[in-house]
């Protein structure tokens, strides 16, 4: 457990790295949809039936291994029958692929007068072409290994259609295309119940509409100060009169200093009267971090 705390601390310290202009480095935790599954310590991929279950199973294992927090996989990933017997949660289901390929008549613009290299006129002509459609359908669920309760379940699908005519490049092969589709399904599935972390630059708001001249000048100076002395810039945002940009920047300052409760209050209050999309993103980021920190404390990680 100690190693996990150290790894997370290292990840959070990374937020002090360089940020882009008028932005601050933020480290956040993304809470998944199925928090009950995320609370488990171990998981195994069980039987995935269907004609492509044997390919989706390994894709799910690779995706689960890639869901990390603080540089460590969130779940202990167990394999084989022994792993299934010991795992807190078991992911199973089916994956069925259907491929339909056949002739089709399509119109293409081609040379209709003169040789191709010295064409004098082009027009639409009907050609004998080929159309291919690939459908992948999966039904997946995560089951509690002890109680048998279903913690998460969904039907996830992917479709791909391609057509080509004489003289045109063929699309990638069926097997390669199906691999991509199965990988996409695996990633979508695991993000529903496995958390991960995110680090990136979040920009301060710079809009000054509605500020008086003196306040606008102080605000501009505070924005410039964010890249040299963040605590001083945040103190200046706190001292300025209320304004949508100032209120947002105060909340962002709170988030940057790990005051997630203060950040949530700030973003929530602003969100009631603000129609900018960054409020929704900011609230989701902060609430996810709060939820995941509580879960990590519960797990002792």
Secondary structure, 3 states (H helix, E strand, C coil): CHHHHHHHHHHHHHHHCCCCCCEEEEEEEECCCCHHHHCCCEEEEEEEECCCHHHHHHHHHHHHHCCEECCEECCEEECHHHHHHHCCEEEEEEEEEEEEEEEEEEEEEEEEECCHHHCCEEEEEEEEEEEEEEEEEEEEEEEECCCCCEEEEEEEEEEEEEEECCCCCCCCCHHHHHHHHHHHHHHHHHHCCCCEEEEEEEECCCCCCCCCHHHHHHHHHHHHHCCCCHHHHHHHHHHCCCCHHHHHHHHHHHHHCCCHHHHHHHHHHHHCCCCCHHHHHHHHHHHHHHHHHHHHHHHCC
